[in-house]
């Protein structure tokens, strides 16, 4: 079993996925963390050369690749990526975003030393590579904040008071096995943190380990769906 699984759902973004995997390889190699990590790519029936891009990294990264026979939708594909992973800890990465592996290693070491912690959440930094602009952190965590198992009311107050969107997280597999609820009762992020606080302690980390890249290239026509969701869909939650 690997120490960490990085789970990447993807669909028809081979060129961006290549950049993401290259970035992961460079950082994991620099941190001496290559052999501890598996990269799980769940392909939502892409029609481009996604599979060839993945094959190009098999000699450098521990990659598990699965391709759906049909497009199952984003949430199901995300859930599938999680279910295919095997690491003691696991986290999500969009196919067009990046991680700060040095900070991620610090979080993993913290979780290894604190077995009661089921999940560690962190804010993420939003950047635009096309014009080299930094939009800052999506929310602020002043100091490391720990919520004890079962303290869901205190946790909810923290989320609402500080406008925290609990999306970016490292989960402990032995404590939390999360799946997307099929009903649209609540956004998956809030459902997941509800599961995590019932299974163990939940921590908010003050430093980001995730980079949300809203634009890679100046001629990019696509919109960043994830960033739009967290900026505009609060009322639906």
ABEGO torsion letter per residue (X at the ends): XBABBBBBBBBGBAAAAAAAAAAAAAAAAAAGAAAABBBBBBBBGBABAAAAAAAAAAAABBBBBBBBABBAEAAAAAAAAAAABABABBBBBBAABBBBAAAAAAAAAAAAABAABABBBBBBBBBBAAAGBBAEBABBBABBBBBBBGBAAAAAAAAAAAGBBBABBBBBAAABBBBBBABAABBAAAAAAAAAAAABBBBBBABBABBBBABABAABABBBAAAAAAAAAAAAX
